[in-house]
């Protein structure tokens, strides 16, 4: 059985398949960055997405339907300006 541990420019991926390494190498070349930079950016994007999800969940728990409807009631009942229609 082939060992699927892959050394990625100093980073060691535990049990990562070669196909992921090959794809990361291809995409990092396309972006003209090192694999390390590509992986670091991917991890940062994932962290950001998860943190955003947590933030929005916290905000949703503080939400008030009554306050939302009060805010909507302040919007004039008219057609939007021409530049806002499309």
C-alpha positions as CSV (number, residue, x, y, z in Angstrom):
1,X,0.0,0.0,0.0
2,X,1.3,3.4,-0.9
3,X,2.0,6.0,1.8
4,X,-0.2,9.0,1.1
5,X,1.6,11.4,3.4
6,X,2.6,14.2,1.2
7,X,5.4,16.8,1.8
8,X,4.1,20.2,0.6
9,X,7.0,22.6,0.5
10,X,7.8,22.1,4.2
11,X,4.2,21.4,5.3
12,X,3.3,17.8,6.0
13,X,-0.2,16.8,5.2
14,X,-1.4,13.8,7.3
15,X,-2.8,11.1,5.1
16,X,-3.5,13.5,2.3
17,X,-4.1,11.9,-1.1
18,X,-1.7,12.7,-3.9
19,X,-4.6,13.9,-6.0
20,X,-5.2,16.8,-3.6
21,X,-1.5,17.7,-3.7
22,X,-1.5,17.6,-7.5
23,X,-4.6,19.8,-7.7
24,X,-3.1,22.3,-5.2
25,X,0.1,22.4,-7.2
26,X,-1.8,23.0,-10.4
27,X,-4.0,25.7,-8.9
28,X,-1.1,27.4,-7.1
29,X,0.8,27.7,-10.3
30,X,-2.2,29.2,-12.0
31,X,-2.3,31.8,-9.3
32,X,1.5,32.3,-9.4
33,X,1.9,31.5,-5.7
34,X,3.7,28.8,-3.8
35,X,1.8,25.8,-2.6
36,X,2.4,27.0,1.0
37,X,0.8,30.4,0.1
38,X,-2.1,28.6,-1.7
39,X,-2.8,26.3,1.3
40,X,-2.5,29.2,3.8
41,X,-4.9,31.3,1.8
42,X,-7.4,28.3,1.5
43,X,-7.2,27.8,5.3
44,X,-7.7,31.5,5.9
45,X,-10.8,31.6,3.6
46,X,-12.3,28.6,5.4
47,X,-11.7,30.2,8.8
48,X,-13.3,33.4,7.5
49,X,-16.3,31.5,6.3
50,X,-16.8,29.7,9.5
51,X,-16.3,32.8,11.6
52,X,-18.8,34.7,9.5
53,X,-21.3,31.8,10.0
54,X,-20.8,32.1,13.7
55,X,-21.2,35.8,13.7
56,X,-24.4,35.7,11.7
57,X,-25.8,33.0,14.0
58,X,-25.1,35.2,17.0
59,X,-26.7,38.2,15.3
60,X,-29.8,36.1,14.3
61,X,-30.2,35.1,18.0
62,X,-30.5,38.8,18.9
63,X,-33.0,39.5,16.1
64,X,-36.4,40.8,16.8
65,X,-39.3,40.3,14.4
66,X,-41.0,43.3,15.9
67,X,-38.0,45.6,15.3
68,X,-37.7,44.3,11.8
69,X,-41.3,45.0,10.9
70,X,-41.0,48.5,12.5
71,X,-38.0,49.2,10.2
72,X,-39.9,48.0,7.2
73,X,-42.8,50.1,8.1
74,X,-40.6,53.2,7.7
75,X,-40.0,52.5,4.0
76,X,-42.2,54.6,1.7
77,X,-44.8,52.7,-0.3
78,X,-43.8,53.8,-3.8
79,X,-42.0,52.6,-6.9
80,X,-38.2,52.6,-6.7
81,X,-36.2,55.3,-8.5
82,X,-35.4,54.4,-12.1
83,X,-31.7,53.6,-11.4
84,X,-32.8,51.2,-8.6
85,X,-35.2,49.1,-10.7
86,X,-32.8,46.7,-12.4
